[in-house]
Amino acid sequence: MKEIAEIALDQAVAKGAEYADVRVARYRRQNISVEDQRVSGLSDTEDIGFGVRALYRGAWGFAGSSKMTREEAMRIAEQAVAIAMASASALKKSVRLTEEAPTVIDFRSEVKVDPFTVPVESKIGLLLKINQELLKPELVKKAFGFMTLRGDERLFMSSEGSHLSSYVVTTAAGYQATAVKEGDAQSRTYMLPPRTIGYENIDAEGMLANASRVAAQAVELLSAKPCPDGVTDLILDPHNLALTIHESVGHATELDRALGYEESLAGRSFATPDRLRNLKYGSDLITFQANNQLPGGLATQGFDDDGVLAQEWNIVEDGLFVGYSAGREVAAEIGMERSPGGCRADHWGSIPIVRIPNLSLTPGREPLSLEELISDTSDGIYIEGMGSFSIDQMRCNFQFGGDACWEIKDGRIVGMLRDVTYQSITTDFWNSCDAICDERYWAPNGVLNCGKGDPMQVAQMTHGAAPARFRNIRVGAAR
């Protein structure tokens, strides 16, 4: 990998690049899925290649290849520079990068058990055993389970002198039970928080222990009453909050979106640079911390694909909008002294773009349990897990659902509700938060398949939270 990178880098500079970087990457993907008592999918793939970026007179050029030879490295580097030169001839605005000191690191995610050394038969056996448990209730007619294991090896070298390497493992697993009665079908899902650690993340005991509960709740949903239309208080669990954070905060505070770079793909944002440090994004309880150094975080990869080391910073602080996720190019556009390290590509053949970091809601400062929060709520709905969602072009007007929901009356859970959705405006919603459970209840969940860009790129990131309450939110039954 190093030899290819050095050859390509030297050739790009020799052909006139003012700045160049080379990314060499090898990806391994093992995906297992089971349906009922059979294996429905099994794949184990590996992909390796390299990409070259070249900057010439303020214009980018990019080319990549899976052919790992000296001759191909030279050809691809020359092609990247030629594309940059052609682009420069029609350039209206020159690219400028924030300063970044050259760095040498080797980052490795913490792996106690290499997931690729665990026998496939063992993984399949676990998933089938879970499905067997899910199918025990008579009304559960369908069970589905999955496991995804990823291993990403990267090498980044730049003409500025950076030499960065990493190996990051990602592990995730989950399952779903679907109950059917009289033409109606209801599902309940369980998912382990995906993390960048080894197979020790696959908690077989915990997954099996929760299977009967998940199946029973799928059945219970068949007779649950529909969500009433109206305004009520919501208590959202960390898994549900992960998606709400992702869509209404994470994407809204990607700087390329705020600058209008992705308008055709629902990619704009209300959180424009003129509102930085003067927009009340949420109540005083709300702090959103970006942390690409978070242990086990899905975006914890040591460095980004601009060659910037992973950092920690605030996006919202005590309710005030104070920061963005950005790369070196867009950070320079608004006068930032340094990129926070938020530029990533999903493949050696993709151009790095701004991505959501590990972005979490910090827990409450005062001791508060979920039980205490529920008992302090006279009328409301408690929601667990991710459901459907939609959000508008500007990341303002949204609707979210959940995987399982319960009605709260006089401080007690009184029964399940079905087809629950909640609607709000982003800043109204986060300003309505009046309580967050403490750090004992904080949990990291996340997104494994965040899509952005054209051509589409898929990235992963963690969104941690503790259960939180939101006052006077409009709810209604999904139709």
N, C-alpha and C positions, 0 to 999 in steps of 0.2 A: 504493500500500500504506500509506504513512504517513498519508494523509488519512483512510482508513477506520479505521485504528487510533486516531487522535486523536479522531474523532467518537464511536467506540464507548466509548473510555475516559472521555471527558467525560460521556457519557450515563450510564454505570454509576455514576460518582461522584455525579452529580446525582440519581440515583434512590435514593441511600442506601448504596451499597457502602462499607464501611470500608476495603477493599482491592480493587483490580481490576487485571487484566492482560489484554492483548489480544495474540494471536499471529496474524499474517497470514503465510501460507506458499504458495509455488508449488513444485510438484514436477514434475520431468520424469523420465520413465522410458523408456529404450530397451532392449528385450530381444530378443536374437537367439538362436535355437537351430537346430541342424542335426542331421539324422539320416542317417547314411550319406552319400550324395551329393546330398541334397536339403535345402532349407530347410524346417524343420518348424514354425517359429514366428518371427514378426516383428511387433513392436509398438513404437510411439513415442507416448507419451501425455503430456498435461500436465493438471495439476489445481491450482486455486487457490481459496482460501477463507480464512475467519478464524474464530477461536474466542475467546470472552470468558469469563473466570472472574471471579466476584464473591464476596466474603466479607462476610456480614452476620451480626452477633451470633454469630460463631464457626461459621457454617455456609456451605458452598460452594454456589454455583449455577454452571451452565455451559450455554452455548448456542453454536451455530456456524452458519455459512451459506456457501454458495458464490456468493451473489448480492452482488456488490461495488458496492453503491450506498449513498449517504448515508442514505436512509430505512431500508434493511435494517440498516445498522450500528447505528442508534438502536434499532430494534426488537429486535435480538438482544441488545444490552446491557441493555435493559429486561427482556427475558425472563430473562437470567441472574440479575439482581437479584431478580426475582420468585420464581425457583426457590430462591435462597438464603434469602429471607424465609420461604417455605413450609417449607423444611428446618429453619430455626431454631425454628419453632414446636414441633417434635418432637425437638429436640436433647437428647441426654443428656451429650455431652462436646464442649466447644468446641474448634475448631481454633485452634492458636497457631503462628505462623511464627517461625523464627529471624530475627534481624536481618540485613539485607543493605543495604549502602550503595548508593545510586543510581549507576548506571554508564552510560557511553556508549561503545560500541565498534562497529567494523565488521570482522568476521572473514571472511577468505577462505582457502579451502584452496589449496595450491600447485598450480597448473595450468600446465604448459609447453605441452601440446597439448590444446586443448578437444576432448573426445571426440565432441561433437555436430557438430563441423565435419569430422570424418573421414568420407568417403563410406561409406554402408552397404554398397555393393558391395565395398569393400575389406575390411570386417569379415567379410562373408559369405565372401569369397574365402579369407581366412586360415583360417576354421573348416573350410571344405570341403577345403582343401589338407591340413590336419591329419588330417581323417577319411580322406582318400585314403591317407595314410601308415599310419594305424591299421589299415586294412582289407587291407594287403598280406599278412600271414600268412594262410594258408588257413583256419585254425581260428577266426580272428576274424570273427564273423558280424554284429556290430553295433558301430557307432561313433556316439558322440553328443558334440556340442560346444555350448558356450553362451558368451554374452557379455552382461553386464548393466552398464549405464551409468546413473548417477543424478545429477541436479542438483537440490539443495534450496536454495531461497531463503527466508529467514525474517526476519521483523521482530517483535521483542518490545518492548512498551511497558507500563509499570506506573504505577499511581497514586503509587508511591514516587519516580518520576522517572527510572527506567531507560529507556534507548533503545538497544536492541541489535539489530544486523542481521548476517546472515551469508549466504554462498553456499558450499556444500560440494558437491564433486563426488566421486562414488564410482565406481571402475572395478574390474571383476572378469571373469575368464574361466577356462574349464577344459574338460576333455574326459574321455571314458571309452571304453575298449575292452572288449568282451565276447566271450570265446572260448567255443565250444560244441563238445562231443564226447560222443557216446554218452549223450545226455540230460542231461548236466551242463553248467552254465554258470558261468563265473567272470569277474569284472570287475576291472579296474585303472583307477584314476582319477588324473588330474593336474590340479592347480589352482594358479593363480597366487595369491599372497597378496593378497586384496582390500585396497585402500587408498583413502584419500581424497586422491588425486592425479589428474592428468590421464591422457590416453591413453598417455602414456609408460610407464604401468604395464603396458600390454599388450605384453609382451615376445614379439613374433612369432618372433624367432630362437630363443629358449629354448623356446617351446612346440613349435615344429617339431622342434628337436633332441631333445626328449624323447619324441616320438611313437613311434618305433620301439622304444624301451626299454619304454614302457608297454604296447604291443601284445604284445611278447615275454613280458613278465611275466604278462599275462593268460593267455597260452597255457601258460606254465610252471605256473600255479596249477592247471590241470586235472590235472596228474600229481603235485602236491605232496601230501605225506602229511598227515593230519589232526593237529590239535593234540593232544598227549597230555594226559590229565587228571593234575593234580598241582600241586606247588608249585615255582616256579622264579623266577629273577631276570628282570626285564624292563628293556630299554632302549627308551625311547619317544622318537620324533622330535618336533620342535616342532609339526608339524601334528596328530599324534595327541594330544599334550598339550593343544593348544588346546581341544579338546572336553572333555577331562577337567577342565581348569581351569574351563571355563565352567559345567559342571553341578555339580561337587562343591565349588567355591569361590565362583564368581561368583554363582550363584543362592542359595547358602547364606548369603551375607553381604549380601543386599539387606535393608535394615532393615525394610521393610514386611512382608516374609515372616517375619523373626525375631519381629515383634510379632503375627503371626497374622492379617494382613489378607487373606490369599489362601488360606485353608485348603481351600476347595472345589475348587481347581484345582491340586492337588499343590504347594501353595505355602508350606508351612511350612519350618522350619529348626531344626536342633539348635543352631545358633550364636546362642543367645538372649543378650540384653544382660547377664544375670547372669554369663555366661561370658567377657565381654569382659575381656581382660588376665589371665585365669587359665586359659585353655584352650590346651594344647599342640597346635596344629593340625597341625604337621609337625616334621620334624627341624630341627636348628639351621641346616641349609643352605637352608631354605625361607623365602624372602621373596616375598610377592605384592604387587606395587606397582600401585596404580591410578593411571593417568596420562591424563587427558583432554586433555593438552597434547601427547601423543605425536605427532610428525610423521607424517602419513599414517594415523594411527589411525582406525578406523571410528567411534569415538565422539568424535573430535576435531572439535568443532563450535563452539568458541569460548565457548559458554555453554549452560546447560541451560534447560528451559522453565519454571523458577521464576525465571529472570533472574539466576542465579548463575554467575559466571565459572568457566571450566574450571580444575581444580586437579590437584595431584599429592599422593598420600598413600599410606600403607601399610595393607593389609588384614591381612596376616600379616607379622610382622617377626622374623627369626631363629627361626621356628617358632611364635611366640606370636601368638594372635589379638588384633589391636589396633584394628580399624576396620571400618566398613561403607560401602556405597554408600547414600546417603540423599538425600531432598529436604528442603525447609524445614519441612514439617509434621511428618514422623516424626523428624527430627533434634531438634526441640524436645521431643518426647515423652520422650527419654532424656537431656535436659539438655545436648545438644551446643551449643556457642556459635555455630557456623555450619554450614550445610549444605555438604557437599563438592561439591555441584553434580551430583547423580546423578538428577535428575527429568526425564524426557523423554516427549514424546508422539510417536506415529508419524504423526500427521496433524493438520491444522488442526481437524478435527472430533472429536479424541480428547482426553480429560483427561490431563494429565501424570501419570505414575506413576514409581516408582523403577525404574531400569534398571541393569544391570551396566555398569561403566565399561570403558575399555581396561584390562584386568587381566592382568598378565604375571608369570611366574616369572622372577626376576632370575637372570642367569647365574652360574656358579661363579666364585669369586674366584681360584682357582689355574689355571694353564694345563692344559687337558685337551681333547684332540681326540676326535671320535667313534671314530676308529680305535683310539686308546689305551683308550677306555672298553670297546670290544668285546674287545680283546686282554686286558683285565683281568677278563673275565667268563668263568668256566670252564663254566658251564651256564646257558643262558638263551634268551630270545627277543627279537629286535629287531623293533619294530613301526613302520611308517610309515603316515601318513594316517588320516583319520577313518573309522570304521565304525559299526556299530549301537551303541546304548546303552540302558540303563534305569537309573533311580535311584528310590529310594523317596520317600515323602511328606516325610520329614525331611531329605533330602539326605545320608543316611548310607550305606546299603547300595547298592552299584552294580555294574554290569557294563558293560564297554566292549569293543568289537572294534577292528579296524583295517582299513586298505585293503590292506596287504601285510605279510607277516610272514616272518621268517627264523629258523631255529634256530641257536643259538650253541653250539659245543662246543669246549672247550679254547682259548677266545679267538679262534675263527674262525667265520665264517659258513659253514654246511655245506649249506644248502638251504632252499627255501621251505616254509612250513607254510600250511595252509588252515584256515578256519573257527576262527580263534583268538579266544577271548574271555578277559578277565581280570576277576576279581571281588575286591572288598575292601570295607572300611568306610573312609569318607573319611579320618578322622584316622589310622587304621592305615596306610593307603596313603601319605599324605604323610610320616608319620613313618618309613616304611621307605626313604625316599630317602637314598642315601649318596654320590651323586656327580652333579654337573651340569657339563656342558661349559662352557667359558669363552665370553666375549662374541663371539668370532669365529664361533661356531656358533649364536648367538641369531638367531631369525627371527620376524617378526610374521605370524601367521596370524589367522584370525578367523571370526566368525559373521555372516552376512548376514541371517538370518531367525529371530532369537530371538523366540519367542512367549511372551507373558505377558498376563494380565489377562482380564477379561470385561466387555464384548466384547474379543476378542483384539486385542492390538497387537503389531506386529512391529518389532524394532529391530536395529541392527548394532553390533558392538564387536570390538576386536582383542584377541587373547590371544597374547602373544609368549612364547617359551621357547627354551632350548637343549636338546639331547638330555640325558636324565637317566636314572639307573638306580634301580630299586626292587627291594629284596631280598625274597625269599620271598613271592611273590604267587601266589595260586591261579589256575590257568588251566584251561581245558577247551574241547573242541570245541563250537562252536555246533551246535545240533540244529534 
